[in-house]
Amino acid sequence: MSITTDFNNQIKKFELSHVQFYGLVLPIGFIVLWTLASKFNWVNPKLIPAPIEVVKIAIQQFKQQEFWQGLGASLFRDLTGFVIGSVLAIIFGIVVGVSRWANYLFLPSFNVLRQISLFAWLPLITTFLDYGNSAKILFIVLSVFYPVALHTIDGVRRIPLNQYEVAKVYQFNAWQTLSKLILPAAAPQIFLGLQLGLIFAWVATIGAEFLLANYGVGLGNIVIRGRAALDVGLIVFGLIVIGFIGVTWNYVANLAERRILVWRR
């Protein structure tokens, strides 16, 4: 039995490695095509620099303190907005999902507000908070709040009523009901909302740095500098770094979900 299990695990690892390899085919093919286009002058080098030029720009940027300051500022805004927005959203989602009165009182307004584009809030945010870090973090909080709250509400409402009846039989108090019933049962949906919230937070971080660029530093400012200087290589470098960090956050979220929700297996 153990030999069969080990054999199946080896097959799964082999298939997974091939699937991951297939995912690299398109990026590698794009880089090869990009290199050939630059080498044979199929494109204007002033508009689309060669890959080696982007690598040189990357090396220069990695040596500059301004790049690391911008990276740290962007990550700080992203994590701060994500944590605040997620905590508020989970609390809101649990209250609305459990309480009928909270559902009647808050959900209609919530459904109306979430239809408003996030970018429509920017004039109001900047009116009160100007263009500083607080305005950017609030924008990120709003972007995280809606997906996490929606999935939390959905997760709480999916809990069968008979499980609440069992909790009453065992005379669970409010904290025991929350920690032993609601949170574990709704955890898969909550984590799905957190994954979406993490993606939205990073997109909102870069968006806020683009739209509220009058103050501070960040990765978005790298792309803005490249646009101002007509330096396409710097723009491409900034986009690659932004995309790489987004993929890293997604990997971290999936890893955390597998570790925390290991019981789902």
N, C-alpha and C positions, 0 to 999 in steps of 0.2 A: 504493500500500500504506500509506504514511504517513497519507494523507488518511482512509482507512478506519479506521485505528487511532485517529486523533484523534477521528473521529466517534463511534466506539464508546466511547472514554473520556468524551466529553461526555454520551453517553446514560447511562453508568453514574453519573456525577456527578449528573445530573438525577434519576435514580431514587433515588439515595442521599439527596439533599436532600429528596425527597418522603417517603421512609421515615422520616427524622428528624422531618419535620413531623408525620406521622401520630402519632408517639410523644408529641407535645406536646398532642394533642387532648384526651386524658383529663385531664391535670393542669389545663389551661386551663378545661375544662368544670367540673371540680370547684371551682376558685376562683370561677368565675362563679356556680355554684349556692350556694356558701358565702356569697358576697357578697349574693345575693338573699335567702337565708334570714335573714341578719342584718338586712338593711334592712327587711324586712317582718315581722320578729319571729316567724318561723316556729320559732325555737329560743330557748332561754333564753340571753341574752347573758352571764350569769354562768358558765354551763357551757361555752358555745361562743362565744368572743369573735369580733368581726368581723375580717376580714383586715387592715384598717387598724390595728387595735389590736395585732395581732401585729407589724406593720411598725414601729409606735412602740416596742414592746418591743425589737425587734431593734436599732433605732437607739440606744436607751439602753444595751443590752448591749455594742454595738460601741465605745461610748465608755468603758466600764469596763475597768480593767486586769485585774480578776479574770477576766473572760471570756477574754482573750488568754492569761493564765497557765494557765487550765484547758485551753484549746485546745492550748497547747504541751505541757502535761503529758500529755494524752491521746495526742498524736502521738508523743511520746517513748516512752511505754510501748508503743504500737502498733508502731512501727518497730523498737524494741529486741527485743521478743518475736518479731516476724516474722523478723528477720535471724537471731537465735539459733536459733529453731525450724527455719527453712529450711535453714541450714547443717548442723545436726545430722541433719535428716531426709534430706538429699541424700547425706551420707556414709553414713548407715545404709542407705539404699535401694540405693546402689551396692554396698556390701559384701555385703548379703544377696542382691542380684540376681546378683552375679558368683560368690560363693563358695558352694559346696554345703554346706560345713560351717557357715558362718555362717547359712545358710538353716535348717538343721536345729536349730541352737542357739538362734537368736534369734526366728525367725518365729512359732513356737507361742506364746511368751510375748507377743509383739507383738500377735497376733490376739486374745488374751484381754484384754489391757489396753485395746485400742481399743474393746472392747465396753462398757467402763465409762463412764458419763456423765461429762463433764468437770466438771459441777457437784458430782459425788460426791467429787471430789478436794479441794474447797475446805476441808472440815474438817481434812483432813490437812495441807494447805498452810499454813493459818492456825495450826495447832498449832506448826509449826516456824518460820514466817516472820512470824507475827502478821498485821496488816492493812496493812503498808507496801507500798512500791513493788515490793519483791522478790517478794512474794506475787502481786501483780497481773501482773508480767512473767512469772513462772513459769506462771501460768494461761494467758497468751497463748501462751507457748512450746508448751505441751501442745496447745492448740487448733490450732496451725499444724503441729505435728510429724506427726500422723497422715495428713492428706490429702497432704502433700508426700511423705512416705515411701512411701505406697501407690502414688502415680503414678510415683515414681522407680523403685521395684521393677518395676512393670509396664513402664516404658519400657526398662529394662535387659534384661528378659527377652524383649522383642520383637525384640532385635537378632538377626538370623539367624546361625547357627553358621558359615556360609561366610565371613562377614565376619571372624570371629575367626581362621579359617584363613588368610585373606589377610594378617591382621596378623602371624601366625606366619611366613608366607613372607617377609615384609619384615623379620622379626626386630625387631618392636616391643618395646621394654622396657615396664615397667609404666606409666611416666608417659606414653609415647607411646600406648599402648593406651587409657589413660583420656582423654587430651586429644584424640586424633585419631579415636577410634572410639566409645567408650562415651558420652561427654558429647554429641557432635554427634548421634549416632543416637537417644539417649534424650531429647534436648532438648525436642521437642514435648510429650512426656508430662510432663516435669519442669515446663515452663512452665504446663501445665494445672494441675498440683498447686500451683504457686506462686500462680496466680490464685485458686484456692480457698482457699489458705492466707491470702492477703491479705484476702479477705472474712471468713474465720473469725477472723482476728486482730483486725479492727476490731469485729466483734460481741463477741468476748471482751473487748476493751478496755472497751467500754461496760458489758458485763455485770459485769466485775470492779469497775468504779467504782460500780455499783449495789449489788453484794453485799458489797463490802469498802469501804464508804463511811466507815468510822470514821477514815480517815486520808487526807490529801492533797486535791488539787483535780483537776478534770477536767470534761469535757463532761457526763458522767453526773451530776455534782453539780448542774448547772443544772436538770435535770429533777427531781432530788430536792428542790431548793429550791422549785421550782414546786409540787410535790405537797404539801410541808409548808405552804406559804402558800396552798394552794388557788388558785394562779394558773395557770389553764389556758393563758393566752396565753404564759407563760414555758415551760410544758411543750411547747406546739406549736413554739415557736421552737427549743428544744433538739432536738426530734425532726427539724426541718427541717435544722438544721446537721449533725446526725449523719448523716442520709440523704445530704446533699450531699457530705460528705467521703467516704462510702462509694462513691458514684457516681464521684467524682474518682479514688479509688484504682483502681477498676475500669478507668477510662479510661487511667490511667497504665500499668497492667499490660498492657492490650491494645496500647498504643503501644510499650512496651518489647519485647513479643513480636514485633511486626511489624518493628521495627528490628533486633533481634538475630537473628531467624530469617528474615531477608530472603531467604536462599538457598532457602527452601521454595517460593518462587514459581517 
